[in-house]
Amino acid sequence: MWVLVGLTAALSLVSAVLVARHLAADARHASAVYARVFAGLADPRESGATDALLALAREIRAGGIPLVVTDVRGAVSDTANLPRTMAYDSPELQRFIAVLDAGNPPVDQPGVGMVHIGSPPMAAYFRTVLILELLALAGVAGAGVLAYRFALRGERSRVFAAMARESAHQLGTPLSSLAGWIEQLRAQEGAEARRIGEHLADDYARLERVARRFERIGQPARRDPVDVADLAEVVAVYFRPRLPTLAHAVTIETHSTSAAPVVQGDALLLEWALEALVKNAVDALTGRGGRITVSVMDEPDDVVLRVTDDGPGVPREIRHRLFDAGATTKVGGWGMGLALARRIVEEGHGGRLELEASDHGATFAARFPRETAPA
């Protein structure tokens, strides 16, 4: 937006400078012509007035205005400042005269003929100024649209953050109640009751972690050391028992070649972003099966976390808006997972999340700036 504002100001300044320079030059030229004509008219010699008129005619011709003089019979008797050489009796010159007359009415001088006049050179200057002003206006309009979009996006973000924190707050009461019921089940005699209690405890821990994630939305991300390789393994362990294992089986594996996979960030939010990427890959493999690979590697300035699947890939028509909220190819999908992941990676951790080119399947790469170079 600020680039557009700066460009608009520059265009307006250039336009003003062009107009000022041209008007100043035109004023100097008119003053010089007036001085010479006045001097000729004041000349006591008989030829003084004639010389002054001839000088004025030369100045007019030198002004660059296209001129064609025709006599009372319509024959061309003189020309000046034509765009190219034209014979007096040529059809081309007659067409040019018609163009001049369409732009400016000819001057009828009784007893002499007609003077056909074109547009002065300053018209080209003002056309340039008009174009610059139109560009400046477009820049102002563009800056206004961007400012509106940024304001709207900011308002949506604030509403989204407020709703997320309110959801986390609302989850607090049933979670507390659930914790009490879990303790009662654990206290019951019998292996089955204790087994159910342990499963419920796992789900409780999961719900509690989700609630804490919602509480973090709209707040600055923490700057704690996070081992991305360990995070990848934690997410893989969570998904493995929840993946199809019979028909259309899906497998997930992790792989790390990073010598220093630690980045500064918020482990809770980074886990959320990675889960969103893995869930996206699981959805891509639904009904067909396949493999998901979560890998961690080093680049000169970044730690790179990749989630790759061997599914059908991302349709070309949706790639340009893949990370927009609401963009989805899944029936009943919300289209929030990738948008949320990008927000966490880029806005919360100063990284980059992008869809990489691949021959088949889809590969999402999250790059996080490292604090220190790997050993």
Protein Blocks (a to p, Z undefined) as FASTA:
>chain_A
ZZmmmmmmmmmmmmmmmmmmmmmmmmmmmmmmmmmmmmmmmpmbfklmmmmmmmmmmmmm
mnopacddddfkopafbdehiabdcdfkbmklmmmmmmmmmmpccdddehklpcdddddf
klmmmmmmmmmmmmmmmmmmmmmmmmmmmmmmmmmmmmmmmmmmmmmmmmmmmmmmmmmm
mmmmmmpgcjklmmmmmmmmmmmmmmmmmmmmmmmgopacddddddfklmmmmmmmmmmm
mpcfkeoiacdddddfbfblcccddfklmmmmmmmmmmmmmmmmgonapaddddddddfk
bccdddddfbebjafklmmmmmgghiacbehiaolmmmmmmmmmmmmnopacdddddfbh
jddddddddfbdcZZ
